Amino acid sequence: MAATEATTDVGPLPNPGSTFFHVFFKVTSLLYYFTCTWWSSHFAVQFVGTIILCAFDFWWTKNVSGRLMVGLRYWNEVDDDNKSEWRFECRDEAGMARVHPTESRIFWYGLYLMPPAWFFLLFR
């Protein structure tokens, strides 16, 4: 497949499951935050449930959707001297040509819109 064919917005998403769960975990954590008072009046249950859903979202974004949707990955390595070093990788130009533009937009919009949404809820 030529690079020009891979960068068009037409056609199905190459990673529909990853895209779905990328949005699902973000939306679910917000919906749980809004509706958790319907089934529990305990702050601890509400807090822990929200944190667990946010942790799922973080894990999925870091380990799955970041790699599949936009070609990013990072991890931490500890050497023999117990020094921690973060490693970051991204696709090269040929790999970036295979990134679907719609998936890329969904990834970045989801990543950048959630922190302002949570910040807005701080004043709720």
Residue frames relative to the residue before (quaternion, step in Angstrom):
aa qw qx qy qz dx dy dz
M 1.0000 0.0000 0.0000 0.0000 0.00 0.00 0.00
A 0.4182 -0.7129 0.5060 0.2466 3.56 -0.86 0.90
A 0.6280 -0.5638 0.3853 0.3732 3.55 -1.17 0.58
T 0.6416 0.5267 -0.3418 0.4406 3.61 1.01 -0.69
E 0.6379 0.5156 -0.3371 0.4621 3.59 1.08 -0.60
A 0.6762 0.5189 -0.2959 0.4312 3.58 1.01 -0.77
T 0.7140 0.4646 -0.2657 0.4514 3.59 1.11 -0.53
T 0.4987 0.6365 -0.4525 0.3761 3.62 1.17 0.16
D 0.5089 -0.6696 0.4613 0.2824 3.54 -1.19 0.59
V 0.5621 0.6085 -0.3966 0.3955 3.60 1.21 -0.10
G 0.6983 0.4575 -0.3392 0.4336 3.53 -1.21 0.48
P 0.6395 -0.5453 0.3798 0.3866 3.51 -1.27 0.31
L 0.5802 -0.5673 0.4532 0.3690 3.53 -1.26 0.45
P 0.4836 -0.6907 0.4490 0.2956 3.60 -0.89 0.81
N 0.7876 0.1981 -0.1016 0.5746 3.62 1.15 -0.57
P 0.0390 -0.8542 0.5174 0.0331 3.61 0.54 1.08
G 0.6354 0.5326 -0.3419 0.4424 3.61 1.02 -0.69
S 0.6575 0.4980 -0.3034 0.4771 3.56 0.94 -0.86
T 0.6516 0.5113 -0.3119 0.4656 3.56 0.97 -0.84
F 0.6414 0.5266 -0.3232 0.4547 3.57 0.95 -0.87
F 0.7307 0.4250 -0.2569 0.4685 3.60 0.73 -1.00
H 0.5476 0.5878 -0.4026 0.4388 3.60 1.16 -0.44
V 0.7138 0.4069 -0.2380 0.5179 3.57 0.94 -0.90
F 0.6229 0.5892 -0.3373 0.3886 3.60 0.97 -0.89
F 0.7037 0.4611 -0.2865 0.4583 3.60 0.78 -0.97
K 0.6374 0.5196 -0.3328 0.4616 3.59 1.04 -0.67
V 0.6934 0.4620 -0.2737 0.4805 3.58 0.87 -0.94
T 0.6439 0.5387 -0.3281 0.4331 3.59 0.97 -0.84
S 0.6490 0.5101 -0.3359 0.4536 3.59 0.92 -0.78
L 0.6603 0.4873 -0.3134 0.4779 3.60 0.99 -0.74
L 0.6616 0.5026 -0.3121 0.4607 3.59 0.92 -0.87
Y 0.6312 0.5167 -0.3353 0.4714 3.58 0.99 -0.77
Y 0.6340 0.5380 -0.3284 0.4481 3.59 0.94 -0.86
F 0.6968 0.4694 -0.2745 0.4678 3.59 0.96 -0.86
T 0.8017 0.3394 -0.1506 0.4685 3.59 0.93 -0.86
C 0.4511 0.7217 -0.4515 0.2680 3.62 1.17 -0.11
T 0.6064 0.5564 -0.3726 0.4288 3.63 1.10 -0.41
W 0.5434 0.6227 -0.4028 0.3933 3.60 1.20 -0.26
W 0.8137 0.2463 -0.1231 0.5119 3.61 0.97 -0.71
S 0.7914 0.1546 -0.1218 0.5788 3.60 1.21 -0.04
S 0.2352 -0.7732 0.5729 0.1366 3.54 -0.95 0.87
H 0.5386 0.6229 -0.3987 0.4037 3.58 1.28 0.01
F 0.4591 -0.7034 0.4741 0.2639 3.54 -0.74 1.09
A 0.6334 0.5570 -0.3398 0.4160 3.60 0.96 -0.82
V 0.6503 0.5012 -0.3153 0.4759 3.60 0.96 -0.82
Q 0.6554 0.5081 -0.3099 0.4650 3.57 0.94 -0.86
F 0.6783 0.5024 -0.2873 0.4527 3.56 0.90 -0.95
V 0.6900 0.4786 -0.2836 0.4631 3.57 0.81 -1.00
G 0.6422 0.5243 -0.3266 0.4539 3.61 0.96 -0.80
T 0.6643 0.4942 -0.2985 0.4747 3.57 0.94 -0.87
I 0.6612 0.5041 -0.3086 0.4620 3.58 0.93 -0.87
I 0.6446 0.5167 -0.3281 0.4582 3.61 0.96 -0.80
L 0.6652 0.4848 -0.3094 0.4762 3.59 0.94 -0.81
C 0.6380 0.5010 -0.3283 0.4839 3.60 1.03 -0.68
A 0.6264 0.5241 -0.3375 0.4680 3.60 1.07 -0.67
F 0.6171 0.5212 -0.3433 0.4792 3.60 1.02 -0.75
D 0.6462 0.5197 -0.3146 0.4619 3.55 0.96 -0.90
F 0.6568 0.5054 -0.3153 0.4624 3.60 0.87 -0.89
W 0.6741 0.4996 -0.3046 0.4507 3.58 0.82 -0.96
W 0.6719 0.4953 -0.3020 0.4603 3.57 0.88 -0.92
T 0.6650 0.5020 -0.3078 0.4593 3.59 0.90 -0.89
K 0.6997 0.4770 -0.2751 0.4552 3.59 0.88 -0.92
N 0.8178 0.3372 -0.1419 0.4442 3.57 0.70 -1.08
V 0.7895 0.3095 -0.1617 0.5048 3.61 1.01 -0.63
S 0.7874 0.3444 -0.2190 0.4620 3.59 0.34 -1.17
G 0.6036 0.5557 -0.3708 0.4352 3.62 1.02 -0.60
R 0.6898 0.4677 -0.2750 0.4794 3.54 0.99 -0.83
L 0.7405 0.4327 -0.2440 0.4526 3.60 0.79 -0.97
M 0.7507 0.4351 -0.2327 0.4393 3.57 0.86 -0.92
V 0.8345 0.1177 -0.0418 0.5366 3.63 0.93 -0.78
G 0.5169 -0.6991 0.3905 0.3026 3.60 1.22 0.12
L 0.5022 0.6277 -0.4461 0.3935 3.59 1.05 0.70
R 0.1311 0.7659 -0.6285 0.0356 3.53 -1.19 0.56
Y 0.0017 0.7827 -0.6225 0.0004 3.52 -1.20 0.55
W 0.0061 0.7795 -0.6258 0.0250 3.51 -1.24 0.53
N 0.4258 -0.6880 0.5359 0.2410 3.51 -1.33 0.29
E 0.0945 -0.7780 0.6193 0.0475 3.57 -0.96 0.90
V 0.1726 -0.7544 0.6253 0.1002 3.54 -1.05 0.82
D 0.2878 -0.7827 0.5276 0.1617 3.58 -0.66 1.10
D 0.7537 -0.4030 0.2738 0.4411 3.57 -1.30 -0.06
D 0.6781 0.4708 -0.2845 0.4874 3.60 1.19 -0.49
N 0.4795 -0.6877 0.4023 0.3678 3.60 1.34 0.20
K 0.4138 0.6642 -0.5060 0.3628 3.56 1.04 0.77
S 0.3174 -0.7589 0.5471 0.1547 3.50 -0.85 1.06
E 0.0081 0.7960 -0.6041 0.0377 3.55 -0.89 0.95
W 0.3022 -0.7520 0.5630 0.1620 3.54 -0.86 1.02
R 0.1770 -0.7666 0.6125 0.0766 3.54 -1.01 0.93
F 0.0810 -0.7843 0.6148 0.0159 3.56 -0.92 0.98
E 0.0117 -0.7867 0.6172 -0.0059 3.55 -1.03 0.82
C 0.0111 -0.7548 0.6548 0.0376 3.50 -1.25 0.56
R 0.6328 -0.5422 0.3891 0.3926 3.55 -1.23 0.37
D 0.4883 -0.6162 0.5208 0.3327 3.53 -1.26 0.44
E 0.7544 -0.3948 0.2568 0.4572 3.59 -1.26 -0.01
A 0.6478 0.5082 -0.3268 0.4641 3.57 0.98 -0.78
G 0.6641 0.4960 -0.2986 0.4731 3.58 1.01 -0.76
M 0.6518 0.5139 -0.3167 0.4591 3.57 1.02 -0.76
A 0.5802 0.5782 -0.3755 0.4337 3.59 1.16 -0.49
R 0.6711 0.4917 -0.2961 0.4693 3.61 1.19 -0.48
V 0.5038 0.6419 -0.4318 0.3844 3.61 1.25 -0.13
H 0.3766 -0.7223 0.5374 0.2184 3.55 -0.81 1.03
P 0.4855 -0.7076 0.4229 0.2912 3.63 -0.65 1.05
T 0.6453 0.5128 -0.3333 0.4577 3.60 0.98 -0.74
E 0.6494 0.4991 -0.3184 0.4773 3.59 0.95 -0.81
S 0.6347 0.5302 -0.3296 0.4554 3.56 0.99 -0.79
R 0.6612 0.4951 -0.3078 0.4722 3.60 0.92 -0.86
I 0.6355 0.5182 -0.3319 0.4663 3.60 0.95 -0.83
F 0.6501 0.5199 -0.3197 0.4526 3.58 0.93 -0.88
W 0.7436 0.4266 -0.2467 0.4518 3.58 0.66 -1.08
Y 0.6298 0.5082 -0.3518 0.4704 3.63 0.98 -0.67
G 0.6547 0.5040 -0.3164 0.4660 3.57 0.94 -0.83
L 0.6679 0.5095 -0.2982 0.4532 3.55 0.96 -0.85
Y 0.7592 0.3979 -0.2128 0.4690 3.59 0.89 -0.89
L 0.6746 0.5035 -0.3140 0.4392 3.64 1.09 -0.44
M 0.6004 0.5997 -0.3703 0.3778 3.61 1.09 -0.48
P 0.6574 0.5019 -0.3541 0.4365 3.68 0.78 -0.74
P 0.6626 0.4644 -0.3432 0.4770 3.67 0.87 -0.69
A 0.6079 0.5473 -0.3609 0.4480 3.60 1.08 -0.64
W 0.6765 0.4640 -0.2939 0.4906 3.60 0.91 -0.87
F 0.6248 0.5298 -0.3429 0.4598 3.61 1.02 -0.70
F 0.6290 0.5266 -0.3271 0.4691 3.58 1.02 -0.79
L 0.6707 0.4994 -0.2962 0.4615 3.60 1.01 -0.79
L 0.4962 0.6495 -0.4284 0.3851 3.59 1.23 -0.30
F 0.7413 0.3910 -0.2112 0.5030 3.58 1.08 -0.69
R 0.4129 0.7225 -0.4597 0.3101 3.59 1.25 0.23
